[in-house]
Amino acid sequence: MSIIKRKGFKKIVWLAVILIGIGFLLNWYLAYRLENFLKDELSKRVTEATDGFYQLEYSDLKIGIWNGELQIDSVIFKPNPETFNRYMLGDSLPKTYLNFTLDKIHFKGINLVWRVSYRELNFSLFEIQKPQVTIYQSDSSDNQKQNTSQSDSTQTLHELIAPYIDVLTVEEINLTNATVTYYAGTDNDESRYQLQDVSFHAYGFRLDENSYTSGKLLYSDNFDFTTNRPQTLLSNNQLLFNTKNIYLSTIASLIHIKNIDILPQRDLWTKKNIT
């Protein structure tokens, strides 16, 4: 009986090894197929969703074999140069456009490999490293308003993703070492608003068909950001608005700004020449 039991045990072990091996190979194949699909389609879908105005580039895109999580490295999102120049020559640039880069974005909490449908995605965490966002408000003449192209940001964020995703939720979004710059006005009277080296966290992010009218800032239940370095929040022909540390939290209902300094540009010019 002991020999029979040993043979039976060996068969069970071998069967388990074979099943594990088949499972591993199947998981590897599905991850490989999804990874290649995203590499082939992601940039195309971004271009289609923005009517050819924007393009997406990146150095690497990976699907984790074990956890099925998506990671994208060295992302560049910017207007397509050819389309941008054509719109600019035709005086039909969108009123607002942007570009951004980031070192890495990691989508955590969902095994994308084994999902049957991607219409509803509920992530636990978006980890975004060193995003650099620049937003431009183009010169808004009456002619430009009339000829603004279809790529103008009249679509809501949900309308952009609606062909592929119905509901997107994220328990927490973390941005580290973020810089956001906003240029408004004309070349002769341009204002620059900027936050540098900011750590930002959003909680309870939800994007669906009702998000735009929900009244929630940044589509989130709460958020906070902090920066511990000197900032020039506003710079234009008239003044500089400088601060030091900034902390904002909707959870604590707190805004703390240290050492506010509003300096007229002419005073700055005078001080520089005196010294």
Summary of the structure (lengths in Angstrom):
residues: 275
radius of gyration: 25.0
end to end distance: 99.6
largest distance: 102.3
contacts: 737
relative contact order: 0.09
helix: 32%
strand: 41%
